[in-house]
Amino acid sequence: MHCSQSTAEGFFGRTKTESVHPGHWEERTRGEVLVPVGDCIRWHDHGHIKRSLGWMSPVQYRQSQGKAA
């Protein structure tokens, strides 16, 4: 799957906004930031149902195409 730079920047920008803000992320430890970011990434891969993928999550779509999850 191809991911453009702007797509990746948008994804990580939303991830930071939704999982770390509001709050002072600069004052958090690396571990305190990585847990919610990891949760957000797992949700995006496993729980985010996309119309463009035939109403499947990215993992379900990759599996349906015979690709590794």
Secondary structure, 3 states (H helix, E strand, C coil): CCCCHHHHHHHHHHHHHHHCCCCCHHHCCHHHHHHHHHHHHHHHHHCCCEHHHCCECHHHHHHHCCCCC
